Amino acid sequence: MIVKDPGTRVDFAFEWGAAYPEGQALVASEWLATPDEPGGVTIAAQTHELEQAAVTLAGGIAGHVYQVTNRVTLSDGQIDERSMTVRVEER
């Protein structure tokens, strides 16, 4: 679980390279934060490279818990996803 202050913008990343045979690369990456609610955690920015997908998270309501999911498409057409839990707290 990751703890985030509601007033911060914080970067996180998933390293995908170790999970797949050499030669596989990310060709697409999408991030989603749920629940989608007014004032909730938002995806402020997102990028991806050959083996890493990164996101900048903003906002959130103190005391709420969010699931942030990264769905990627690999160069051979496989689709995979990983999620992390983000708890928002005043710090």
Disulfide bonds with the S-S distance in Angstrom:
none
